[in-house]
């Protein structure tokens, strides 16, 4: 998996500019030509949501697991308490239509 965080290092490497060691993200260019690089690429992402709600998620090739501050009482980048919010099986539900796992007390899509 790749993310928007990888775009800047990719563009810098593409134009021949050294990517600063302090920059987050990884250039995607090796993935174009090197099968070993593709095999070694991490298959997970940590996602932060802080505009419409405050939440965190981890996504792997098999699962997406989300926690959130679901009361809607904060618009801060962090929340004092997170609750289980969503979990999706990426293998059998790649479009994230059916929540998996424990969802008691969790708002359902569309409601």
Buried (B, 14 or more C-beta within 10 A) or exposed (E): EBEEEBEBBBBBBEEEEEBEEEEEBBBBBBBEEEEEBEEEBEEEBEEEBBEEBBBBBEBEEEBBBBBBBBEEEBEEEEBEEBBBBBBBBBEEEEEBEEBBEEEEEBEEEEE
